[in-house]
Amino acid sequence: MMRFLMLAVVALAMTGCASNVVTDYNSSVVFGNYSSWAFAGGTDSSSFTSLDGTRVRSAVERELNRKALKQVPEAEADLLVSWQIVPEERLEQTGLGLGFGFGSGNFGWALSAPPPVREIEEGKLVVELADSKSKEVVWRAASRRYLNENQSPETRRELIDEVVAEMFTKYPPGLD
């Protein structure tokens, strides 16, 4: 029993340490050479910025200001920032499965049906920083936490703020 309890505590501790974002970067880039940034033009698919888009832009601006990078017009920027919310679908089991069985002695038969499954569409936030001269992505972060349509506006804002803040704890890379 004690061994099981110890394993459960270790598993919980490891789960708590799991990162909610994944980053990738060009290891040949000297990130200290970047001092300014701008949002890349033409990153929005429509002429309007969505509600989540406004939340993401605000969070990115805040985090890059904390990194002492200066926001400038796109033509003057060292880094161009783009982001997108990538739709993903996943299956979720809801409710209980049903089953019955019968038997005697060491033999028996059983039949069961799994719980009902429904499809949920969610959005994964991806932020990319590209070198303005080469137009190549030098740093990318993707969230492991998802936005979905059932979340309240306040929950969505808090989630975006948390995820973007965690993304930029890993920028510039190599400091963790």
C-alpha positions as CSV (number, residue, x, y, z in Angstrom):
1,M,0.0,0.0,0.0
2,M,2.8,2.4,0.9
3,R,4.6,1.7,-2.4
4,F,1.3,2.5,-4.3
5,L,0.9,5.8,-2.4
6,M,4.5,6.7,-3.2
7,L,4.1,6.0,-6.9
8,A,0.9,8.1,-7.0
9,V,2.7,11.0,-5.4
10,V,5.6,10.8,-7.9
11,A,3.1,10.6,-10.8
12,L,1.3,13.7,-9.6
13,A,4.5,15.6,-9.1
14,M,5.6,14.7,-12.7
15,T,2.2,15.8,-14.1
16,G,2.6,19.1,-12.3
17,C,6.0,19.7,-14.0
18,A,4.7,19.0,-17.5
19,S,4.8,22.1,-19.7
20,N,1.7,23.4,-21.4
21,V,3.7,24.7,-24.3
22,V,6.2,23.2,-26.8
23,T,8.8,25.4,-28.4
24,D,11.2,25.0,-31.3
25,Y,13.9,27.4,-32.6
26,N,16.7,27.8,-35.0
27,S,19.8,27.0,-32.9
28,S,22.2,28.9,-35.2
29,V,20.4,32.3,-34.5
30,V,21.8,34.8,-32.0
31,F,18.7,36.0,-30.3
32,G,20.5,38.8,-28.6
33,N,20.8,40.5,-31.9
34,Y,17.0,41.2,-32.0
35,S,15.8,44.4,-30.3
36,S,12.6,45.3,-32.1
37,W,9.5,43.6,-33.4
38,A,6.2,44.1,-35.2
39,F,3.2,42.0,-36.0
40,A,3.6,40.6,-39.5
41,G,1.1,42.1,-42.0
42,G,-1.5,39.9,-43.6
43,T,-1.6,37.4,-40.8
44,D,-5.4,37.7,-40.3
45,S,-7.6,35.9,-42.7
46,S,-10.4,38.5,-42.6
47,S,-10.5,42.3,-42.5
48,F,-11.6,42.1,-38.8
49,T,-9.6,41.0,-35.8
50,S,-11.5,38.4,-33.9
51,L,-12.2,38.6,-30.1
52,D,-9.5,35.9,-29.5
53,G,-7.2,37.7,-31.9
54,T,-7.4,40.9,-29.8
55,R,-6.7,38.9,-26.7
56,V,-3.7,37.2,-28.3
57,R,-2.3,40.4,-29.7
58,S,-2.6,42.1,-26.3
59,A,-0.9,39.2,-24.5
60,V,2.0,39.0,-27.1
61,E,2.6,42.8,-26.8
62,R,2.7,42.5,-23.0
63,E,5.2,39.6,-23.0
64,L,7.5,41.1,-25.7
65,N,7.6,44.4,-23.8
66,R,8.6,42.4,-20.7
67,K,11.5,41.0,-22.8
68,A,12.6,44.6,-23.4
69,L,11.9,44.3,-27.1
70,K,10.6,47.5,-28.7
71,Q,7.5,47.5,-30.9
72,V,8.2,49.4,-34.1
73,P,6.6,49.7,-37.6
74,E,6.9,46.5,-39.6
75,A,9.5,47.9,-42.0
76,E,11.9,48.7,-39.1
77,A,11.4,45.5,-37.1
78,D,14.1,42.8,-36.5
79,L,11.4,40.2,-35.7
80,L,8.0,39.7,-37.3
81,V,5.4,38.1,-35.1
82,S,2.6,36.0,-36.4
83,W,0.1,33.8,-34.6
84,Q,-2.8,31.5,-35.4
85,I,-5.4,29.4,-33.6
86,V,-5.2,26.0,-35.3
87,P,-8.4,24.1,-35.2
88,E,-8.2,20.5,-33.9
89,E,-10.8,17.9,-33.4
90,R,-10.8,15.3,-30.6
91,L,-13.2,12.6,-29.5
92,E,-14.5,12.7,-26.0
93,Q,-16.4,9.9,-24.2
94,T,-19.3,11.1,-22.2
95,G,-21.6,9.2,-19.8
96,L,-21.4,5.5,-18.9
97,G,-21.0,2.4,-20.9
98,L,-23.6,-0.4,-20.6
99,G,-22.9,-4.0,-20.1
100,F,-24.3,-7.3,-18.8
101,G,-23.0,-10.8,-18.3
102,F,-23.8,-14.2,-17.0
103,G,-22.0,-17.3,-16.1
104,S,-21.4,-20.0,-13.6
105,G,-18.2,-21.5,-12.2
106,N,-15.1,-20.4,-14.1
107,F,-16.9,-19.6,-17.3
108,G,-19.2,-16.8,-18.3
109,W,-20.2,-14.5,-21.1
110,A,-20.4,-10.7,-21.2
111,L,-21.5,-8.0,-23.6
112,S,-20.8,-4.3,-23.2
113,A,-21.2,-1.1,-25.1
114,P,-18.7,1.8,-24.7
115,P,-19.8,5.2,-23.5
116,P,-21.2,7.6,-26.2
117,V,-18.5,9.5,-28.1
118,R,-18.8,13.1,-29.3
119,E,-16.5,15.2,-31.4
120,I,-15.2,18.5,-29.9
121,E,-13.5,21.2,-31.9
122,E,-10.8,23.1,-30.1
123,G,-8.2,25.6,-31.1
124,K,-4.4,25.4,-30.4
125,L,-2.5,28.6,-30.2
126,V,0.7,28.8,-32.2
127,V,3.0,31.9,-32.1
128,E,6.0,32.3,-34.5
129,L,8.8,34.8,-34.6
130,A,10.5,35.3,-38.0
131,D,13.6,37.2,-38.9
132,S,12.5,40.2,-40.9
133,K,15.4,40.1,-43.3
134,S,15.4,36.3,-44.1
135,K,11.7,35.9,-43.6
136,E,12.5,32.6,-41.9
137,V,10.9,31.5,-38.7
138,V,13.5,31.5,-35.9
139,W,11.3,30.6,-32.9
140,R,7.9,28.9,-32.6
141,A,5.7,28.0,-29.6
142,A,2.6,25.9,-29.6
143,S,0.1,25.4,-26.8
144,R,-0.9,22.1,-25.4
145,R,-4.0,23.7,-23.8
146,Y,-7.0,24.4,-26.0
147,L,-9.6,27.0,-26.5
148,N,-13.1,25.7,-27.1
149,E,-16.5,27.3,-27.8
150,N,-17.9,26.4,-24.3
151,Q,-15.4,28.6,-22.5
152,S,-16.6,32.0,-21.2
153,P,-14.9,35.2,-22.5
154,E,-13.2,35.6,-19.1
155,T,-11.9,32.0,-19.2
156,R,-10.7,32.4,-22.8
157,R,-8.8,35.6,-21.9
158,E,-7.2,34.1,-18.8
159,L,-6.2,31.0,-20.8
160,I,-4.7,33.0,-23.6
161,D,-2.8,35.2,-21.0
162,E,-1.4,32.2,-19.2
163,V,-0.4,30.3,-22.3
164,V,1.3,33.3,-24.0
165,A,3.1,34.1,-20.7
166,E,4.4,30.5,-20.5
167,M,5.4,30.6,-24.2
168,F,7.6,33.6,-23.6
169,T,9.3,32.2,-20.5
170,K,11.1,30.1,-23.1
171,Y,12.2,33.1,-25.1
172,P,15.0,33.7,-25.8
173,P,15.8,30.0,-25.9
174,G,18.7,28.4,-24.0
175,L,18.1,30.4,-20.8
176,D,16.1,27.7,-19.0
